[in-house]
Amino acid sequence: MAEPESELSSREVEHVARLARLGITADEVVRYRDQLRHILTAIDALKQADTSTVPATAHPLEERNVMREDRREPSLPAEMALKNAPSREGSYFKVKAIQE
């Protein structure tokens, strides 16, 4: 396989793990870095494939809408939806902020 366009560093793996709020060890950083490098190398190889003769499609199989028609239906009452909520405020779920 061809070399990836850019090498993935341990620092980048640690950054992505931090964004995903994953606690990973130094050994896992190295293992995941190597695994992700292999994935990126495979993607780079796919980029080399000549697709100029392949027609563009949204889906490779039969192209038809399998969804039902939209229709209005009664929704779940707020009281029933919030019945098992660990914390609520009025008719809303109450959650901690996820951004600092």
Rosetta constraint file for C-alpha pairs under 8 A:
AtomPair CA 1 CA 41 HARMONIC 6.67 0.50
AtomPair CA 1 CA 42 HARMONIC 6.97 0.50
AtomPair CA 1 CA 45 HARMONIC 6.27 0.50
AtomPair CA 2 CA 41 HARMONIC 6.38 0.50
AtomPair CA 2 CA 44 HARMONIC 6.96 0.50
AtomPair CA 2 CA 45 HARMONIC 6.13 0.50
AtomPair CA 3 CA 41 HARMONIC 5.99 0.50
AtomPair CA 3 CA 44 HARMONIC 7.68 0.50
AtomPair CA 4 CA 37 HARMONIC 7.45 0.50
AtomPair CA 4 CA 40 HARMONIC 6.06 0.50
AtomPair CA 4 CA 41 HARMONIC 4.74 0.50
AtomPair CA 4 CA 44 HARMONIC 5.93 0.50
AtomPair CA 5 CA 44 HARMONIC 7.30 0.50
AtomPair CA 7 CA 37 HARMONIC 6.99 0.50
AtomPair CA 8 CA 12 HARMONIC 6.57 0.50
AtomPair CA 8 CA 13 HARMONIC 7.48 0.50
AtomPair CA 8 CA 33 HARMONIC 6.59 0.50
AtomPair CA 8 CA 36 HARMONIC 7.57 0.50
AtomPair CA 8 CA 37 HARMONIC 6.20 0.50
AtomPair CA 9 CA 13 HARMONIC 6.54 0.50
AtomPair CA 9 CA 33 HARMONIC 6.84 0.50
AtomPair CA 10 CA 14 HARMONIC 6.19 0.50
AtomPair CA 10 CA 29 HARMONIC 6.15 0.50
AtomPair CA 10 CA 30 HARMONIC 6.53 0.50
AtomPair CA 10 CA 33 HARMONIC 6.08 0.50
AtomPair CA 11 CA 15 HARMONIC 6.16 0.50
AtomPair CA 12 CA 16 HARMONIC 6.24 0.50
AtomPair CA 13 CA 17 HARMONIC 6.12 0.50
AtomPair CA 13 CA 29 HARMONIC 6.34 0.50
AtomPair CA 13 CA 32 HARMONIC 7.39 0.50
AtomPair CA 13 CA 33 HARMONIC 6.18 0.50
AtomPair CA 14 CA 18 HARMONIC 6.10 0.50
AtomPair CA 14 CA 24 HARMONIC 7.93 0.50
AtomPair CA 14 CA 29 HARMONIC 6.63 0.50
AtomPair CA 15 CA 19 HARMONIC 6.26 0.50
AtomPair CA 16 CA 20 HARMONIC 6.19 0.50
AtomPair CA 17 CA 21 HARMONIC 5.98 0.50
AtomPair CA 17 CA 22 HARMONIC 4.96 0.50
AtomPair CA 17 CA 23 HARMONIC 6.95 0.50
AtomPair CA 17 CA 24 HARMONIC 7.20 0.50
AtomPair CA 18 CA 22 HARMONIC 5.85 0.50
AtomPair CA 18 CA 23 HARMONIC 7.33 0.50
AtomPair CA 24 CA 28 HARMONIC 5.86 0.50
AtomPair CA 24 CA 29 HARMONIC 6.60 0.50
AtomPair CA 25 CA 29 HARMONIC 6.27 0.50
AtomPair CA 26 CA 30 HARMONIC 6.52 0.50
AtomPair CA 27 CA 31 HARMONIC 6.25 0.50
AtomPair CA 28 CA 32 HARMONIC 5.84 0.50
AtomPair CA 29 CA 33 HARMONIC 5.85 0.50
AtomPair CA 30 CA 34 HARMONIC 6.19 0.50
AtomPair CA 31 CA 35 HARMONIC 6.23 0.50
AtomPair CA 32 CA 36 HARMONIC 5.90 0.50
AtomPair CA 33 CA 37 HARMONIC 6.07 0.50
AtomPair CA 34 CA 38 HARMONIC 6.41 0.50
AtomPair CA 35 CA 39 HARMONIC 6.42 0.50
AtomPair CA 36 CA 40 HARMONIC 6.10 0.50
AtomPair CA 37 CA 41 HARMONIC 6.07 0.50
AtomPair CA 38 CA 42 HARMONIC 6.25 0.50
AtomPair CA 39 CA 43 HARMONIC 6.24 0.50
AtomPair CA 40 CA 44 HARMONIC 6.12 0.50
AtomPair CA 41 CA 45 HARMONIC 6.30 0.50
AtomPair CA 42 CA 46 HARMONIC 6.33 0.50
AtomPair CA 43 CA 47 HARMONIC 6.29 0.50
AtomPair CA 44 CA 48 HARMONIC 6.79 0.50
AtomPair CA 45 CA 49 HARMONIC 7.18 0.50
AtomPair CA 58 CA 63 HARMONIC 7.74 0.50
AtomPair CA 59 CA 63 HARMONIC 6.45 0.50
AtomPair CA 76 CA 80 HARMONIC 6.79 0.50
AtomPair CA 76 CA 81 HARMONIC 6.44 0.50
AtomPair CA 77 CA 81 HARMONIC 6.33 0.50
AtomPair CA 78 CA 82 HARMONIC 6.06 0.50
AtomPair CA 78 CA 91 HARMONIC 6.16 0.50
AtomPair CA 79 CA 83 HARMONIC 5.94 0.50
AtomPair CA 79 CA 91 HARMONIC 7.22 0.50
AtomPair CA 81 CA 85 HARMONIC 7.93 0.50
AtomPair CA 82 CA 88 HARMONIC 7.36 0.50
AtomPair CA 82 CA 91 HARMONIC 7.45 0.50
AtomPair CA 82 CA 92 HARMONIC 7.52 0.50
AtomPair CA 82 CA 93 HARMONIC 6.96 0.50
AtomPair CA 85 CA 93 HARMONIC 6.69 0.50
AtomPair CA 87 CA 93 HARMONIC 6.30 0.50
AtomPair CA 87 CA 94 HARMONIC 5.25 0.50
AtomPair CA 87 CA 95 HARMONIC 7.15 0.50
AtomPair CA 88 CA 92 HARMONIC 5.64 0.50
AtomPair CA 88 CA 93 HARMONIC 4.49 0.50
AtomPair CA 88 CA 94 HARMONIC 4.48 0.50
AtomPair CA 88 CA 95 HARMONIC 7.95 0.50
AtomPair CA 89 CA 93 HARMONIC 6.31 0.50
AtomPair CA 89 CA 94 HARMONIC 5.71 0.50
